């Protein structure tokens, strides 16, 4: 059996590493799609610090399990806002949505073209 596995080039893990998100984000892009749960005010500190780094923000709130229509819509909005980086902070649905949005921003075909 042959296969390849690709993952993020850098994973940062440990106590208080969330405080380094603005620095990492600013080094990667200028227009951020910030994917969060249904209460973005819970991470207002992050919103403020990303804006202090002069990042333009497009905030996406995910409540519950996202479906393909929701993801496609958010990806189109992020693309329209010229997002060049995706930051996802939250639980599993938020992280899954962030990964899917990040994959679809540069890929403009129908979401089902990329699913098995």
N, CA, C and O atoms as a MOPAC input file, in Angstrom:
PM7 MOZYME 1SCF
protein

 N      0.84600 1    -1.16600 1     0.00000 1
 C      0.00000 1     0.00000 1     0.00000 1
 C      0.89900 1     1.24000 1     0.00000 1
 O      1.84900 1     1.32500 1     0.77800 1
 N      0.59200 1     2.19600 1    -0.87700 1
 C      1.29400 1     3.46800 1    -0.93500 1
 C      0.34000 1     4.58900 1    -0.56500 1
 O     -0.83000 1     4.57200 1    -0.94700 1
 N      0.83900 1     5.55100 1     0.17100 1
 C      0.02900 1     6.72600 1     0.47200 1
 C      0.94400 1     7.85500 1     0.90100 1
 O      2.10400 1     7.64200 1     1.25400 1
 N      0.39500 1     9.06800 1     0.86200 1
 C      1.10000 1    10.24600 1     1.35300 1
 C      0.21900 1    10.92600 1     2.38300 1
 O     -1.00900 1    10.87500 1     2.30300 1
 N      0.85200 1    11.55400 1     3.33900 1
 C      0.11800 1    12.28500 1     4.37800 1
 C      0.73900 1    13.66400 1     4.51900 1
 O      1.94200 1    13.78800 1     4.74500 1
 N     -0.06800 1    14.68500 1     4.38700 1
 C      0.40300 1    16.05900 1     4.57100 1
 C     -0.36600 1    16.68700 1     5.71000 1
 O     -1.55100 1    16.41900 1     5.90900 1
 N      0.31300 1    17.50800 1     6.43700 1
 C     -0.33500 1    18.21100 1     7.54300 1
 C      0.23200 1    19.62200 1     7.60800 1
 O      1.05500 1    20.01300 1     6.77900 1
 N     -0.20800 1    20.36300 1     8.58000 1
 C      0.28100 1    21.73400 1     8.74000 1
 C      1.79800 1    21.73400 1     8.89200 1
 O      2.35500 1    20.86200 1     9.55800 1
 N      2.46800 1    22.70600 1     8.27900 1
 C      3.92800 1    22.73900 1     8.38800 1
 C      4.41700 1    23.07300 1     9.79600 1
 O      5.57100 1    22.81400 1    10.14100 1
 N      3.53800 1    23.64300 1    10.59500 1
 C      3.95400 1    24.00000 1    11.95100 1
 C      2.75400 1    23.87900 1    12.88500 1
 O      1.68500 1    24.42200 1    12.60800 1
 N      2.93600 1    23.17500 1    13.97600 1
 C      1.91100 1    23.04400 1    15.01700 1
 C      2.53700 1    23.53400 1    16.31400 1
 O      3.59600 1    23.06100 1    16.72700 1
 N      1.86600 1    24.49200 1    16.95000 1
 C      2.36600 1    25.05900 1    18.20000 1
 C      1.41500 1    24.61300 1    19.30400 1
 O      0.20500 1    24.81900 1    19.21800 1
 N      1.97600 1    24.00000 1    20.33800 1
 C      1.15900 1    23.42800 1    21.40000 1
 C      1.78300 1    23.72300 1    22.75700 1
 O      3.00100 1    23.64300 1    22.91100 1
 N      0.95600 1    24.06300 1    23.73800 1
 C      1.46100 1    24.26400 1    25.09300 1
 C      0.67600 1    25.33900 1    25.82900 1
 O     -0.20300 1    25.98500 1    25.25700 1
 N      1.00400 1    25.52400 1    27.10500 1
 C      0.30600 1    26.52800 1    27.90500 1
 C      0.49200 1    27.93300 1    27.32500 1
 O      1.60500 1    28.33700 1    26.98800 1
 N     -0.60100 1    28.65500 1    27.21800 1
 C     -0.62400 1    30.05600 1    26.78400 1
 C     -0.13100 1    30.30300 1    25.36700 1
 O      0.14600 1    31.45200 1    25.02400 1
 N     -0.00700 1    29.27200 1    24.52100 1
 C      0.45700 1    29.51000 1    23.15200 1
 C     -0.57000 1    30.26000 1    22.32000 1
 O     -0.22800 1    30.82100 1    21.27900 1
 N     -1.82300 1    30.27900 1    22.76000 1
 C     -2.83900 1    31.04100 1    22.02100 1
 C     -2.45600 1    32.51100 1    21.94000 1
 O     -2.83200 1    33.20200 1    20.99300 1
 N     -1.71900 1    32.98400 1    22.91700 1
 C     -1.28300 1    34.39000 1    22.91700 1
 C     -0.35000 1    34.70000 1    21.75000 1
 O     -0.15700 1    35.86700 1    21.40700 1
 N      0.23200 1    33.66400 1    21.13600 1
 C      1.14500 1    33.89800 1    20.01400 1
 C      0.42500 1    33.89300 1    18.66100 1
 O      1.06200 1    34.11500 1    17.63100 1
 N     -0.88200 1    33.64600 1    18.64400 1
 C     -1.62900 1    33.60200 1    17.38500 1
 C     -1.47400 1    34.89200 1    16.57800 1
 O     -1.20200 1    34.81200 1    15.38100 1
 N     -1.63400 1    36.08000 1    17.17500 1
 C     -1.50400 1    37.30400 1    16.36900 1
 C     -0.14900 1    37.42900 1    15.67000 1
 O     -0.07400 1    37.85500 1    14.51700 1
 N      0.91100 1    37.05700 1    16.37300 1
 C      2.25300 1    37.13300 1    15.78500 1
 C      2.38400 1    36.17200 1    14.59700 1
 O      2.89700 1    36.54800 1    13.54300 1
 N      1.92100 1    34.93800 1    14.77200 1
 C      1.97900 1    33.95000 1    13.69600 1
 C      1.11000 1    34.39000 1    12.51200 1
 O      1.52200 1    34.28400 1    11.35700 1
 N     -0.09300 1    34.88100 1    12.81200 1
 C     -1.01700 1    35.29200 1    11.74600 1
 C     -0.44700 1    36.45800 1    10.94800 1
 O     -0.50300 1    36.45300 1     9.71800 1
 N      0.09900 1    37.45000 1    11.63200 1
 C      0.63900 1    38.62400 1    10.95200 1
 C      1.82000 1    38.26500 1    10.05100 1
 O      2.06800 1    38.93200 1     9.04700 1
 N      2.53900 1    37.22100 1    10.41200 1
 C      3.66700 1    36.78800 1     9.59300 1
 C      3.21000 1    36.04800 1     8.33500 1
 O      3.98500 1    35.89900 1     7.39000 1
 N      1.95900 1    35.58400 1     8.31400 1
 C      1.46000 1    34.76800 1     7.20600 1
 C      0.56400 1    35.51500 1     6.22700 1
 O      0.45000 1    35.11000 1     5.07000 1
 N     -0.08000 1    36.60800 1     6.67100 1
 C     -1.01300 1    37.29300 1     5.78000 1
 C     -1.44900 1    38.64200 1     6.29400 1
 O     -0.98900 1    39.11200 1     7.33400 1
 N     -2.35300 1    39.26100 1     5.54000 1
 C     -2.86800 1    40.59000 1     5.88300 1
 C     -4.37000 1    40.60900 1     6.11700 1
 O     -4.88000 1    41.45600 1     6.84900 1
 N     -5.07300 1    39.67400 1     5.49500 1
 C     -6.52800 1    39.61800 1     5.58000 1
 C     -6.93000 1    38.26600 1     6.15900 1
 O     -6.83100 1    37.23800 1     5.49000 1
 N     -7.37900 1    38.27900 1     7.39700 1
 C     -7.66000 1    37.02400 1     8.09900 1
 C     -9.14100 1    36.70200 1     8.12500 1
 O     -9.98300 1    37.56600 1     8.37200 1
 N     -9.43700 1    35.44500 1     7.86600 1
 C    -10.77000 1    34.89800 1     8.10300 1
 C    -10.67500 1    34.23900 1     9.48100 1
 O    -10.01000 1    33.21600 1     9.64300 1
 N    -11.33500 1    34.82700 1    10.45600 1
 C    -11.31100 1    34.30900 1    11.82800 1
 C    -12.56200 1    33.47500 1    12.05000 1
 O    -13.67200 1    34.00500 1    12.07600 1
 N    -12.38100 1    32.17600 1    12.20900 1
 C    -13.49200 1    31.24900 1    12.40000 1
 C    -13.58600 1    30.93400 1    13.88100 1
 O    -12.61400 1    30.50900 1    14.50500 1
 N    -14.77400 1    31.15000 1    14.43400 1
 C    -14.98100 1    30.96100 1    15.86700 1
 C    -16.35400 1    30.33700 1    16.10600 1
 O    -17.11400 1    30.10900 1    15.16500 1
 N    -16.65800 1    30.06700 1    17.35300 1
 C    -17.96700 1    29.53900 1    17.70800 1
 C    -19.02700 1    30.61900 1    17.59400 1
 O    -18.78200 1    31.68700 1    17.03300 1
 N    -20.20300 1    30.33700 1    18.12700 1
 C    -21.30600 1    31.28500 1    17.96700 1
 C    -21.20800 1    32.50400 1    18.87800 1
 O    -22.09900 1    33.35200 1    18.85900 1
 N    -20.15000 1    32.61000 1    19.67000 1
 C    -19.96200 1    33.77700 1    20.55500 1
 C    -18.56600 1    34.36000 1    20.35700 1
 O    -17.68300 1    34.12800 1    21.18400 1
 N    -18.34800 1    35.11800 1    19.27100 1
 C    -17.01600 1    35.68200 1    19.02900 1
 C    -16.51200 1    36.56100 1    20.16700 1
 O    -15.30300 1    36.73700 1    20.32100 1
 N    -17.41300 1    37.11000 1    20.95900 1
 C    -16.98800 1    37.97400 1    22.06800 1
 C    -16.16000 1    37.20500 1    23.09500 1
 O    -15.45300 1    37.81500 1    23.89700 1
 N    -16.23800 1    35.86800 1    23.08100 1
 C    -15.42100 1    35.06600 1    24.00500 1
 C    -13.93700 1    35.17200 1    23.68800 1
 O    -13.08900 1    34.92700 1    24.54600 1
 N    -13.63200 1    35.54100 1    22.43600 1
 C    -12.22200 1    35.71000 1    22.06300 1
 C    -11.95500 1    37.16000 1    21.63600 1
 O    -11.15200 1    37.42100 1    20.74000 1
 N    -12.63900 1    38.08000 1    22.29000 1
 C    -12.45300 1    39.49500 1    21.95800 1
 C    -10.99400 1    39.91400 1    22.10600 1
 O    -10.51200 1    40.75900 1    21.35200 1
 N    -10.29500 1    39.33200 1    23.06800 1
 C     -8.86500 1    39.65100 1    23.23500 1
 C     -8.09400 1    39.34900 1    21.95800 1
 O     -7.19900 1    40.10400 1    21.57700 1
 N     -8.44400 1    38.23100 1    21.28600 1
 C     -7.76000 1    37.84400 1    20.06300 1
 C     -8.13000 1    38.78700 1    18.91500 1
 O     -7.26700 1    39.20200 1    18.14100 1
 N     -9.39200 1    39.11400 1    18.81400 1
 C     -9.84000 1    40.06100 1    17.78500 1
 C     -9.08000 1    41.37000 1    17.93300 1
 O     -8.57400 1    41.92100 1    16.95500 1
 N     -9.00400 1    41.86200 1    19.16300 1
 C     -8.30200 1    43.12500 1    19.42000 1
 C     -6.82500 1    43.02800 1    19.04200 1
 O     -6.28400 1    43.93700 1    18.41200 1
 N     -6.17700 1    41.93600 1    19.42100 1
 C     -4.74200 1    41.79300 1    19.14700 1
 C     -4.45900 1    41.57800 1    17.65900 1
 O     -3.43500 1    42.03900 1    17.15500 1
 N     -5.35200 1    40.88300 1    16.95100 1
 C     -5.17600 1    40.73600 1    15.50500 1
 C     -5.30900 1    42.09300 1    14.81400 1
 O     -4.56500 1    42.40100 1    13.88300 1
 N     -6.26400 1    42.89800 1    15.27900 1
 C     -6.43100 1    44.23700 1    14.71000 1
 C     -5.24900 1    45.14000 1    15.05700 1
 O     -4.86400 1    45.98900 1    14.25200 1
 N     -4.67400 1    44.96800 1    16.23700 1
 C     -3.47300 1    45.73200 1    16.59800 1
 C     -2.31100 1    45.40000 1    15.66900 1
 O     -1.44300 1    46.24100 1    15.43100 1
 N     -2.29200 1    44.17200 1    15.14300 1
 C     -1.25800 1    43.76200 1    14.18900 1
 C     -1.61500 1    44.23700 1    12.77300 1
 O     -0.94500 1    43.88400 1    11.80300 1
 N     -2.66600 1    45.03200 1    12.67400 1
 C     -3.13900 1    45.62400 1    11.41300 1
 C     -3.64400 1    44.59200 1    10.41700 1
 O     -3.53800 1    44.77800 1     9.20500 1
 N     -4.19600 1    43.50200 1    10.94200 1
 C     -4.84600 1    42.51500 1    10.09600 1
 C     -6.29600 1    42.92600 1     9.87400 1
 O     -6.99100 1    43.32000 1    10.81100 1
 N     -6.74000 1    42.83300 1     8.63900 1
 C     -8.14200 1    43.02000 1     8.32400 1
 C     -8.85200 1    41.71900 1     8.69000 1
 O     -8.34800 1    40.63900 1     8.38000 1
 N    -10.01500 1    41.80000 1     9.34600 1
 C    -10.70200 1    40.59500 1     9.81300 1
 C    -12.05300 1    40.39200 1     9.14800 1
 O    -12.84600 1    41.32300 1     9.00700 1
 N    -12.29200 1    39.16500 1     8.74900 1
 C    -13.61000 1    38.70200 1     8.31600 1
 C    -13.96500 1    37.60500 1     9.31700 1
 O    -13.34300 1    36.54300 1     9.31800 1
 N    -14.95500 1    37.85500 1    10.16500 1
 C    -15.27600 1    36.92200 1    11.25400 1
 C    -16.42100 1    36.00800 1    10.83800 1
 O    -17.46500 1    36.46600 1    10.37400 1
 N    -16.20500 1    34.70400 1    11.01500 1
 C    -17.19100 1    33.67900 1    10.71100 1
 C    -17.55600 1    32.97400 1    12.01300 1
 O    -16.68200 1    32.46000 1    12.71000 1
 N    -18.84100 1    32.95200 1    12.33700 1
 C    -19.31600 1    32.25700 1    13.53700 1
 C    -19.94600 1    30.93600 1    13.12600 1
 O    -20.79400 1    30.89000 1    12.23500 1
 N    -19.52800 1    29.87500 1    13.77900 1
 C    -20.04800 1    28.53000 1    13.50400 1
 C    -20.82100 1    28.05800 1    14.73300 1
 O    -20.27300 1    27.96500 1    15.83100 1
 N    -22.09500 1    27.76600 1    14.52900 1
 C    -22.93400 1    27.24300 1    15.61200 1
 C    -23.37600 1    25.83800 1    15.21700 1
 O    -24.18400 1    25.67900 1    14.30200 1
 N    -22.86900 1    24.84500 1    15.88100 1
 C    -23.23700 1    23.47200 1    15.55700 1
 C    -22.41300 1    22.91100 1    14.41500 1
 O    -21.39400 1    23.48000 1    14.02200 1
 N    -22.87000 1    21.78800 1    13.89000 1
 C    -22.16100 1    21.10600 1    12.81400 1
 C    -22.39400 1    21.83800 1    11.49600 1
 O    -23.53800 1    21.97200 1    11.06200 1
 N    -21.33000 1    22.31200 1    10.85500 1
 C    -21.50000 1    22.99500 1     9.57300 1
 C    -21.75800 1    21.99700 1     8.44700 1
 O    -21.19100 1    20.90500 1     8.43200 1
 N    -22.61300 1    22.37900 1     7.50900 1
 C    -22.84100 1    21.52600 1     6.34300 1
 C    -22.11700 1    22.11400 1     5.13100 1
 O    -21.54400 1    23.20100 1     5.21100 1
 N    -22.14400 1    21.40700 1     4.03200 1
 C    -21.39500 1    21.83300 1     2.85200 1
 C    -21.87600 1    23.17400 1     2.31200 1
 O    -21.06600 1    23.97300 1     1.84100 1
 N    -23.16700 1    23.43300 1     2.37000 1
 C    -23.69900 1    24.71400 1     1.87800 1
 C    -23.16000 1    25.87800 1     2.71200 1
 O    -22.77100 1    26.91000 1     2.16500 1
 N    -23.14100 1    25.71100 1     4.02800 1
 C    -22.62500 1    26.74800 1     4.92700 1
 C    -21.13000 1    26.99100 1     4.66400 1
 O    -20.68700 1    28.13600 1     4.57700 1
 N    -20.37500 1    25.91800 1     4.54100 1
 C    -18.93000 1    26.03700 1     4.29200 1
 C    -18.67600 1    26.72500 1     2.95600 1
 O    -17.84200 1    27.62700 1     2.87800 1
 N    -19.37600 1    26.31600 1     1.91300 1
 C    -19.19600 1    26.92800 1     0.59300 1
 C    -19.50900 1    28.41600 1     0.64000 1
 O    -18.80200 1    29.22400 1     0.03800 1
 N    -20.57100 1    28.77900 1     1.35500 1
 C    -20.93900 1    30.19300 1     1.48100 1
 C    -19.88600 1    30.99900 1     2.21300 1
 O    -19.53800 1    32.10000 1     1.78600 1
 N    -19.37700 1    30.46500 1     3.31000 1
 C    -18.33500 1    31.17100 1     4.07000 1
 C    -17.03300 1    31.26400 1     3.27000 1
 O    -16.32800 1    32.27100 1     3.34500 1
 N    -16.71900 1    30.22700 1     2.51300 1
 C    -15.51200 1    30.27200 1     1.68600 1
 C    -15.64500 1    31.35000 1     0.61400 1
 O    -14.68900 1    32.07800 1     0.34900 1
 N    -16.81200 1    31.45900 1     0.00100 1
 C    -17.04300 1    32.49300 1    -1.01400 1
 C    -16.92200 1    33.89500 1    -0.39900 1
 O    -16.35000 1    34.79900 1    -1.00900 1
 N    -17.46600 1    34.06500 1     0.81200 1
 C    -17.35300 1    35.35800 1     1.50100 1
 C    -15.89600 1    35.68000 1     1.82300 1
 O    -15.44800 1    36.81200 1     1.63600 1
 N    -15.16300 1    34.68500 1     2.30600 1
 C    -13.74900 1    34.89000 1     2.63300 1
 C    -12.96000 1    35.23700 1     1.37100 1
 O    -12.08700 1    36.10400 1     1.39600 1
 N    -13.27000 1    34.56000 1     0.28300 1
 C    -12.61200 1    34.84300 1    -0.99700 1
 C    -12.92700 1    36.27300 1    -1.43200 1
 O    -12.03300 1    36.99400 1    -1.87700 1
 N    -14.19500 1    36.69100 1    -1.30900 1
 C    -14.61400 1    38.04500 1    -1.68900 1
 C    -13.93300 1    39.10900 1    -0.82400 1
 O    -13.72000 1    40.23800 1    -1.26700 1
 N    -13.59400 1    38.73400 1     0.41700 1
 C    -12.90900 1    39.64700 1     1.33300 1
 C    -11.38600 1    39.54200 1     1.21900 1
 O    -10.65500 1    40.09600 1     2.03900 1
 N    -10.91800 1    38.82400 1     0.19000 1
 C     -9.48600 1    38.66200 1    -0.06900 1
 C     -8.71600 1    38.06700 1     1.10200 1
 O     -7.56700 1    38.43800 1     1.34000 1
 N     -9.33600 1    37.15300 1     1.83300 1
 C     -8.66200 1    36.51500 1     2.96700 1
 C     -7.49900 1    35.67100 1     2.46300 1
 O     -7.65100 1    34.84900 1     1.56000 1
 N     -6.33600 1    35.89300 1     3.06400 1
 C     -5.15400 1    35.14000 1     2.68700 1
 C     -4.62800 1    34.27600 1     3.82800 1
 O     -3.57600 1    33.64700 1     3.71300 1
 N     -5.37600 1    34.25500 1     4.93400 1
 C     -5.03900 1    33.40000 1     6.06600 1
 C     -6.33800 1    33.06700 1     6.79800 1
 O     -7.25300 1    33.88800 1     6.86300 1
 N     -6.40600 1    31.86500 1     7.34200 1
 C     -7.56100 1    31.44600 1     8.14100 1
 C     -7.06100 1    31.10600 1     9.53800 1
 O     -6.11500 1    30.33600 1     9.70200 1
 N     -7.70900 1    31.69100 1    10.54200 1
 C     -7.42400 1    31.39600 1    11.94300 1
 C     -8.70200 1    30.81900 1    12.52800 1
 O     -9.73700 1    31.48600 1    12.51800 1
 N     -8.65100 1    29.59900 1    13.03500 1
 C     -9.82000 1    28.94900 1    13.62000 1
 C     -9.55200 1    28.69400 1    15.09700 1
 O     -8.56100 1    28.06000 1    15.45800 1
 N    -10.44800 1    29.19700 1    15.94800 1
 C    -10.29300 1    29.05600 1    17.39100 1
 C    -11.61400 1    28.56900 1    17.96000 1
 O    -12.62000 1    29.27600 1    17.91000 1
 N    -11.60400 1    27.35200 1    18.50200 1
 C    -12.82800 1    26.81400 1    19.07800 1
 C    -12.76400 1    25.30600 1    19.15200 1
 O    -11.68800 1    24.71000 1    19.21100 1
 N    -13.93100 1    24.70500 1    19.14700 1
 C    -14.03700 1    23.26000 1    19.24900 1
 C    -13.92900 1    22.57100 1    17.89900 1
 O    -13.50900 1    23.17600 1    16.91300 1
 N    -14.30700 1    21.31900 1    17.86600 1
 C    -14.15200 1    20.49700 1    16.67800 1
 C    -14.85400 1    21.02700 1    15.44400 1
 O    -14.26900 1    21.03600 1    14.36100 1
 N    -16.10400 1    21.47300 1    15.58400 1
 C    -16.83900 1    22.00200 1    14.42900 1
 C    -16.17400 1    23.25000 1    13.87700 1
 O    -16.10700 1    23.44100 1    12.66300 1
 N    -15.68200 1    24.10100 1    14.77000 1
 C    -15.00200 1    25.32800 1    14.34700 1
 C    -13.71300 1    24.99300 1    13.61200 1
 O    -13.43100 1    25.56500 1    12.55900 1
 N    -12.93500 1    24.07700 1    14.15400 1
 C    -11.67100 1    23.69700 1    13.51300 1
 C    -11.92000 1    23.01300 1    12.16900 1
 O    -11.20400 1    23.27000 1    11.20200 1
 N    -12.93100 1    22.14200 1    12.10200 1
 C    -13.27200 1    21.49700 1    10.83400 1
 C    -13.70300 1    22.53500 1     9.80800 1
 O    -13.29700 1    22.47400 1     8.64700 1
 N    -14.53100 1    23.49300 1    10.23800 1
 C    -14.98300 1    24.55400 1     9.32900 1
 C    -13.80300 1    25.38500 1     8.85900 1
 O    -13.71400 1    25.71600 1     7.67700 1
 N    -12.89900 1    25.72600 1     9.76000 1
 C    -11.72900 1    26.51100 1     9.39400 1
 C    -10.87300 1    25.81200 1     8.35900 1
 O    -10.40600 1    26.43900 1     7.40800 1
 N    -10.66300 1    24.51000 1     8.53800 1
 C     -9.86100 1    23.74900 1     7.57300 1
 C    -10.53900 1    23.70600 1     6.21300 1
 O     -9.88700 1    23.87600 1     5.18300 1
 N    -11.85000 1    23.47900 1     6.20800 1
 C    -12.58400 1    23.39900 1     4.94200 1
 C    -12.60500 1    24.75500 1     4.23600 1
 O    -12.41800 1    24.82300 1     3.02100 1
 N    -12.83000 1    25.82600 1     4.98400 1
 C    -12.83200 1    27.16800 1     4.39500 1
 C    -11.45700 1    27.48300 1     3.81600 1
 O    -11.34900 1    28.00100 1     2.70400 1
 N    -10.41100 1    27.17100 1     4.56900 1
 C     -9.05000 1    27.42100 1     4.08900 1
 C     -8.76800 1    26.65700 1     2.79500 1
 O     -8.09600 1    27.17600 1     1.90500 1
 N     -9.27100 1    25.44200 1     2.68800 1
 C     -9.05100 1    24.64800 1     1.48200 1
 C     -9.83600 1    25.19300 1     0.29600 1
 O     -9.38000 1    25.10100 1    -0.84400 1
 N    -11.01400 1    25.76000 1     0.55400 1
 C    -11.87200 1    26.21700 1    -0.53700 1
 C    -11.59400 1    27.64200 1    -0.99900 1
 O    -11.98700 1    28.00300 1    -2.10900 1
 N    -10.93900 1    28.45600 1    -0.19800 1
 C    -10.67900 1    29.84100 1    -0.62300 1
 C     -9.95100 1    29.87400 1    -1.96800 1
 O    -10.39600 1    30.58500 1    -2.86900 1
 N     -8.86000 1    29.14400 1    -2.13900 1
 C     -8.17700 1    29.20700 1    -3.43800 1
 C     -8.77300 1    28.27700 1    -4.50400 1
 O     -8.40000 1    28.36200 1    -5.67400 1
 N     -9.67900 1    27.40700 1    -4.11300 1
 C    -10.26700 1    26.42100 1    -5.02300 1
 C    -11.72900 1    26.76500 1    -5.24800 1
 O    -12.56500 1    26.55600 1    -4.36900 1
 N    -12.03300 1    27.28400 1    -6.41200 1
 C    -13.33500 1    27.90700 1    -6.66000 1
 C    -14.40600 1    26.96700 1    -7.20200 1
 O    -15.54700 1    27.38700 1    -7.39400 1
 N    -14.06700 1    25.71800 1    -7.45000 1
 C    -15.07700 1    24.78700 1    -7.95500 1
 C    -16.06500 1    24.42800 1    -6.84900 1
 O    -15.87800 1    24.79800 1    -5.69000 1
 N    -17.09800 1    23.71700 1    -7.21500 1
 C    -18.11900 1    23.28000 1    -6.26900 1
 C    -17.49300 1    22.41400 1    -5.17900 1
 O    -16.61000 1    21.60200 1    -5.45900 1
 N    -17.94600 1    22.58400 1    -3.94700 1
 C    -17.38100 1    21.86000 1    -2.81000 1
 C    -17.40800 1    20.35200 1    -3.03400 1
 O    -16.51400 1    19.64300 1    -2.57200 1
 N    -18.41700 1    19.85800 1    -3.73300 1
 C    -18.53000 1    18.41100 1    -3.95400 1
 C    -17.45500 1    17.88700 1    -4.91100 1
 O    -17.21800 1    16.68000 1    -4.96300 1
 N    -16.81100 1    18.76300 1    -5.65700 1
 C    -15.70000 1    18.33200 1    -6.50800 1
 C    -14.49400 1    17.90800 1    -5.68800 1
 O    -13.61000 1    17.22100 1    -6.20000 1
 N    -14.44200 1    18.30800 1    -4.41900 1
 C    -13.30200 1    18.01400 1    -3.56700 1
 C    -13.58500 1    16.93600 1    -2.52400 1
 O    -12.70200 1    16.56500 1    -1.75100 1
 N    -14.80900 1    16.44000 1    -2.50700 1
 C    -15.17200 1    15.38900 1    -1.53900 1
 C    -15.08500 1    14.02900 1    -2.19600 1
 O    -15.16800 1    13.90400 1    -3.41800 1
 N    -14.92000 1    13.02300 1    -1.37900 1
 C    -14.86100 1    11.65900 1    -1.90800 1
 C    -16.21500 1    11.26200 1    -2.43800 1
 O    -16.38200 1    10.14600 1    -2.93000 1

